[in-house]
Amino acid sequence: MLYNDPKSFREDMLKGYVAAYPEYVTQVPGGVARATKIPTEKVAIINGGGSGHYPAFCGIVGDGFMDGTVVGNVFTSPSTEDVLGVAHAVEHGTGLFIIGGNYAGDKMNFNMARDRLREQGVNCRSFYITDDVSSASPEEASKRRGNVGTFMVFKAAGAAAAAGLSLDEVERVTKKANDRTRTMSVGFRGCTLPGEDAPLFHVPHGRMEVGQGIHGEPGVGEADLESAGGVAQLLVDRVLAEAPINNNKRIAVILDGLGSTKYEELFIVWGTVRELLERRGYTLVHPLVGEYVTSLDMEGIALAVEYLDDELEKAWLAPCDTPSYRLGGGTMLSGTRVTYTTGIEDTVVFSKGSEASEKAADYVIDALDRMRTAIVDAEQDLAKIDGVAGDGDHGRGMVKGTTFAAEAAAKAHDRGAALGSTLREAGHAWAAKAGGTSGVLWGSALEAAGDSLGDNANSYGTVDAAKAAHAALDKMESLGGAHPGDKTMLDALAPFVEELDRQAEKGTSLKDAWGAASAVAQKAAEATKDLLPKVGRARPAAERSFGTPDAGAISMALCMKAVMPKD
């Protein structure tokens, strides 16, 4: 894979993308927006997700599709601040619709941005796509993740907005498209993240992954490698198994190569797919064969179908004009160019804190730097653990988060921030710049701890640390919706907090109490190998994770040990 620096892959990609299609897109804080003026009465609509999926997500910005895209790091949810940056660029008073895949990080960050926009008076809605039939049973369809069928749902939403429908109607059409879209996939080789020398998952010779995700997640199962016809049969059987009751047998279809499967191979598979679909009485409406949602250099095939009715067929065939997909007459090249205002970053002014708080802030600066060093040293190990059932990005995400947090804390302290304010600034930077599920959870937790500790106490001890740890735990639980036992970072943090409480009640010094709690957290993190994940990207491949600890729990324990007080 070509890159300049793995850490700047997203930024370098966006720079080149905007330079390649200046008549279509312009860069704005958090991602890209259409380069031409949005029609006055049109509902603004944005999508988003991590990099690595082109043409999704930023390749479909333009007339008839998206007005903007929020772009995260590779396979990592954009941050709340990223979403707000794109939203403020395109929102113009007619309502804003945010749409993404059904992933924990996307939902948390998009919903937090949605709620802040509502507080600012913007009529904003959010919606999450659940087309991947392999990721949960029909009875738990709301837990399914987004896959290649996201393209179809994006198209329906974009067409509804372009037709001048109200926000209520855009939401209705989007929900209907999602309810009638199904995707199934198989994988022949895992994708490789920028800077890594091995794919996220290995497929043994003569075997294939069944039901893998689009973030490099391994499949929910493994099977003998089939012929092209056998693969076609598997995919068709699965997507037709959940045909809706009101089925007029007209379908939109995408056969997707996911990144590395050659077009000639796709055509061979497509010949059988089309025969099988038509043999079962289906009429194929403007079928697509190629790359529409990819996973870097993954080799595999996905089949997506949308069961059409008159309204959805009209949306599927509606004209659009974007860098990666055009249908009907193009209008972007003749549109009125627009310049977006990016706003001015606020500079926080800090009030002077107590002497104890300022001294404690000095310690926090050193502790965050030690945390960053520990995570950098463990990055590869964390990535390997996360890659067993997830997308392998946890190590890199934690490196970004700890780095941004440490830098922000140091800058804030240099400007006069005391303990609570320093932690709040560190948390804000972690959540705003690192993105992903862990980014928003860790960032919000640090902010909660900062609120608990404040800037004006005359002293800080074990009891204060325990209260701050409780605040962080409560914030993570309420925001993420996970609980101890779900195989997440909470399985290390909750025991840590409990032990810190016990030590505080005994009157133990902060150093000794923290050391005891860190040891408990480490043991609890290692014990997650015996748990099955109940939330997050690892859930669909839960059985594969058995015997491997949770990467988030391991990194949590590592961080707690790294920041242990010196005296």
N, C-alpha and C positions, 0 to 999 in steps of 0.2 A: 504494500500500500504506500502511496506517495503522500508526503506531508513535509512541512517545514519543522514544526514542533508539535508533538501530540497534544500538548497543553493548549495550543491555540488553534486546533483543527477547526472548531466552529467559526472563530473569527476570520480565519484565512479563507474558509469556504464561502462565507457570506460576502467577503470582499470580492472574490472572483465571480460569484453568482450575480451580484448587482452589476458588476462591470460587464458581464456577458449579456445582460438583458435590461439595459437602462431604460428602454422604452416601456417596460412592463413593471419593474419594481424599483423601489428606493429603500435604502436602509434607514431604519428608525430605531430608537432605543428598544432593545429586546428582540428585534427581528427585522422583518421587512413589511412594507405596505405597497399597495398598488401605486404606480407612478402617475396615474391619471385621476382626475377628480371623480369622487363618488357621486352618483346622481342624488340630487337634493332630498328626495322623498324616500330613498332606499334605506332599509335597515342595514346597519353596518354588521359585517360578519367576519370573524377571525377564527382561525384554527391554530393548532400548535402541538408541539411535542419535541422530542430530542432530535438531534441531527442523525444522519445515517440512513435515512429512509427515502431520499430523493427518487422520484419526483415529489412524493409526500415529504414534508408538508408544504414547504415554501414554494414548490414548483407549480402550484395551482392558484397563484394569486393573479387576479385579473377579472375582466368582465365575465359575469355568469358563474363565478366560483367564489374565491375568498377575497376579501378586501385587505387582509393582512395575515401574517403568520408569525407566531411567537416561536422562536428557535432556541432550543436548549443545547447543552453540550451533547456529545454522542450518547444516544440511548438514555438521556437524562432529562427529566422534566424541566421545562423552563421555570424560573423563579416567579414569585408573585410580582416582583418589580418588573420583570421582563414582560409579563402579561399586561401590566398597567401601562408600560411604555408603548406597546403596540395599540392597546385599546384607546389611549388618549390621542394617538395619531389619527385614528380613523373615525372615532365616534363624533357624530355631528348633530345630535339632538333627536334622532329618529329611533333610538334604541340600539342596543348592541347584543349580538348573539355570539357566545364563545362555545366552540365545539372541539372536542378532542377524544382520544381513546380512553377506555375505562381502565386507567392505571392510577394507583394510589397517589403518586407524586403529582401527576397532572391534575387529578381531582382536587387535591389539597390546595395547590397553588392557584389553579384557575378559580376555585370557589372563594378563596381568600381575596383574590383580585376582584371577583364579581361583587362580593360584599362591600368592599371598599368603594367600588364604583357606585353602588347603590347609595352608600352614605353621602356620596358627592352629588346625588341627584340623577344619576344615569339609570335609565330603565334597562337593566342588564339581566340576561339569562345565561345559563350554561347547560351543556348537554354532553353525555359521554357514550361512545359507540361500543356495542357489545356483540359483534358479529362472529367471533371466533367460536365455533361450535365445539371444538375439542377442549376448551378451557374450563367448562363447567357443564353440568347436565341441564336439560331444558327446564327442570324445576328450579334451578338456580341460575337462570339466564342473566340475571342482573349482575352476577359475578364474572361473567365472561369478559374477556379483554377485546380490544380493538385489533383488527388484522387488515388484510387487503381490502375487505369490504368497506373500510372507512372511506375509500375513494368514492364509492357509490353514495354513501350517506352525505359526504361533503358536497357531491354534485347536486343532490336533491336540495340540500339546504341553500347552496349558492344560487340555484335556479329559482327557488322560492323567493329569496331576497331580491334577486334581479328582476323578478316579475312584479315587484312592488307590493308584495304581501306584507301584512302587519307582523309585528314581532310574535304575537300569539300564533299566527298562521305559519310563520317560518318554523317555529318550535313544533307545531303539530305535524307539519310535513316531514321534518327531520325525524321525529319520533316514529312516524309511520315507516319511513325508509329503513330506519334501524331495525324495527320489529320484523321487517320482511327481507332482511339481508343475512346471508349465511356464508361463512368462509371455512375451508379446510385446507391444511397444508401438509407437505412432507418435505424433509430436508435430507440432503446428501452430504453436505459439509457445512460446519459451523462458520460463522464470520469471525474475522480478526479485528480487534479494536486497534486504532492508530497507536503505534509504539509497541504493540505486543508482537511476540514472535510465534504465537500459537493460537488457533481458533478457540472460541469460547466453549465449544463442545466437539468431541471427536466421534465420528461415525465409523464403526468398524467396517472393514471390507465386506461387501456383500450384504450390508444392512442399510436401513434408512430410518431416520427419525420420523415419527408420526405425530403431527399436531404441535410442531414447534412454534414459538412466538416470533414476533418481528423485532425483538430487541436482543436476539442472540440466545434467547432462552432455549434450552433443549426441549425435545418433544415430551408429550405425556406418555409416550411409549416408543417401542422400537420394533421393527419387523424386517423380514427378509426383503432385500431389494427386489422390486418388481420390474417387469418390462414396462415400456411406455404405456402399453395398453392396460397393464395391471394397475399402474399408478392412476391412469384416467378413471378406471372402474372404481377404485377406492375413493377418489375425490368426489366423483359424481354421486355415488351411493350415499356418502355422508351428507352432502349439502342438500340432497333431495329428501333425506330421511325426515327432515323437519319442515316440509312444505306447509304453508299456512292453509287453513281450512278454505278460505275464500281465494282459491287459486285459479286464475284464468289461463294458466299455462303459458304466459308470456313473461320472459325473464331477460334481464340484463346480465351479462356474463363477463368476468375477467379471468383470464388464465395468466398468472403472473410468475415471472422467473426469479423474483426475490433478490437479484443482484448479480448472479454469475451463471445461471442456467442459460445456455445459448438459444438464440431464437430458433435455430433449426430443430433443436430438441423440443422446444415448446410447440412448434408446428406439428411435430410427430404426435405429441400428446394431444394436441388440440383436435387433430383429425378424429381420434377416438372419442374425445369428450363431446364433440358436436354430434357424432353419430349416436352416442348413448343418450344424450339429451333429447334429440329429435325422435329417437325410437320410443321414448317415453311420452311423446306427445307435446313437447315444448317447442315454442317458437322463440328463437333467439333474436333479441332486438339490439342491434348495433353492438355485437360482441367485441371485446378487446383482448388482444394477445400481445404481451410485452412486459414492460416494467412500469408499474404504477405506484406500488408501495414496496420498497426494498429494505434490506437489512445488510448494509455495506456490501461485502463480497460473499454473502451466504449463497450457497448453491442449493436450490430446492424449487418447489413448485407449489403454488397456492391456487385454488379455484374458489372464486366468489360469485355468488348469484344473488340478484335482487328480484324478488317476486313482484312484478309490476301490476299496478292497476292503471287506469287511464291517467290519473294525476301524476303518478310516479314515472310513467312512460314519457309523458310530456316533459317532465323535469330532466330525465335521462337524455332526451334528445334536444334539449334546449341549447341554443348557441352559447359558446364560451370562447374566451381568448386568453390564454395564459402561456407562460414560457414552455411548459411541458405538454400541454394538451389544448387542442383547438377543435372546435366543432361549429360548423356554419361560418358565416361571415365574420371576420375579425374586425374589432373596433378599437383595440387598445392603441394601435399606431396613430390613429387620428384623434385620439382623446386629448383633452386639455391637461397639460402638465400641472402638477401640484407640488408645492413645497410644504413639508410638515414642520411645525414648530416642535422643538424637543424640550423646551422648558429649561429652567436653571436649577441646578442641584442646590438644595437647601444646605446651609452651613449651620450645624448645631452649635449653640452657645451653651456652655456648661457652667452651672453655678458652683461655687467653691464648696467642697465637701469637708467633712471633719478630718482631723489629722489621722485618725485611725482608718478612715475610709481611703484616704489618699495613700497611706502606707500599704493597705491591703490591695489597692489597685496596682501598686508596683509588683506585688507578688503575682497577681493575675496575669500581668504582661509576661512575666517569666514562665508561668505555668502554661499559658497558651502556646508559647514558643516551644516548650518541651513536648507538649501534646503534638504539635505539628511535626517535630522531628521523629517522634515515635511512630506516627502514622506514615510518614514518608518511608521510613525503614520497613514498615509492614505492608506497603501498598501491594506488592506482588502476591503476597500470601492472602491478603484480603480478597484480591481479584479472583484467585483460584478457588477460594471457598465459595464466593458468590456465584462463580460460574457453574457450580455443580447443578444448581436448579434455577438460577437467576440469570441475569444478563452480564455479570462480571464487571460491572462498573463501580462497585462499592469502594474499592481501594482508591481509584482516581477521584471519585466524588468526595471522599473524606480528605484527601490531600488538598483538593481545592477549598473545601470548607474550612479546614483548620488553618490553611494559609491566609485566606481572606479574613478570618476572624482574628488571627494574631496581628495581622497588619492593621486592621481597623482599630483594634484595642490600643495598639501602640500610638497610632495617630490621635485617637481620642484623648488618651492620657497626656500626650504632648500639648493638647489644647486645653488641659485643665480638668478633664473628666476624673471623677473619683470612682470608687468601687462599682456601685450600681450602674452608673452611666457607662463605664468602661465595658462591663459585661453586656449591657444593652446594645452598644455599638458593635461589639463583636458578634452578637447574635444576629443583628440586622444584616450585617455584611455576609455572614454565613448563609442565611436564608436567601438574600437578594442575589448573590453572585454565584453560589455553588449549584443552586437548583436541586431537583430531585426530591425524593421522599425524605431521605436523611437530611438534606439541606434545610428544608422547612421545619423538620422536627427538632434538629439540633439548634437551629437558629432561634426558634420560638422558646425552646427550653432555656437557653442562655438568657434570653430577654426576661423570662419569668424569674429566673434566679436573680438577675439584676434588680428587678422590681422588689423582690423579697428582701434583699440585702440593703438596698438604698445607698445614699451617699452621706448620711449624717450620724450614724451610730458612733458612740464613744469607744466601742470595742466590738470585736467579732470573735466568736468562739465556736465550739462544737455545736451548740444549740442553734446558732444562727446558720451554720453550714447545713445542718439537718433540715431546717425550715426551707432554705433555698433549694436543697435537693428535692424536697417534697414538691415545691412549686414547679420545678422542672419536670418531675415525673407526672404530676397532674396535667400539665400542659401537653406533654407528649401523648398521654392517654386520651385526653379530650379531643385533640386535634387529629390524631391518627386513627382512633377507633380500635386500636389493638389493645390486648390485655396480656398480662403474664400467662405464659403457656401457649401463646400463639406463635412462638419461635420468631421473635423479633428482638431488637435492642432492649425492649422493656424487660426481657428475661434476665438481663444483667443489671439494669438500672434499679428495678424494684427491690431485689435482694440487697443491693448496695444501700438504698435508702433505709430499708428496714434495719440493717445492721448499724448504720450511722445513728439511727434513732436510739437503738439499744445502748450504744456507747455513750450517747449524749445523756441519757438517763442515769448512767453510772458515773458521770462526771469525768469521763476519759478526755485526755488532751486531744486537740484537733488532729495532731500528727498521728497519734496512736489510733484514734477512732477512724480516721480516714484509711490508715493502713489496714486495719481489720476489715473495714467495709470493702476495700479494694480486693482483698483476698477472697471474700465471699462472692464478689461480682465475677472474678476470674473463674472460680469453681462453677458458678451458675452458668456462665457463658459456655464453658466447655460441655456442660450437661445438656445444652440445647441440641447436641447431636442425637439425643434420644427422642426429640420432639418432631412432629410433622407441622409444617407451616400452614396456618389457617388464613393468612392474609398476604397480600403483596404478590409480586411477580413469581415467587417460588411456589405459590399454592398449587397451580395446575400440575406441576411436576413434583408434588409433595413427596411421593415415595422415593424419588431419587435423592432427596436431601437427607433421608434417614441415614444416620451414621456420620453425618457431617455437621459441625456446629453452625449456627447462624452467623453470618459475617457481621451483621450489625451488632449482635451481642458481643462478639469478640472485640470489635473496635471500641465498643463502649467500655468494656473492662480495661482495655489497653489505655484508653484515655484517662480513666479514673486513676489508674496506677501512675501514669505519667505526671499528673498534676498533684500528686501527693505532697502535702505541706512538708517543708524542710525542718521546721521547728514548731 
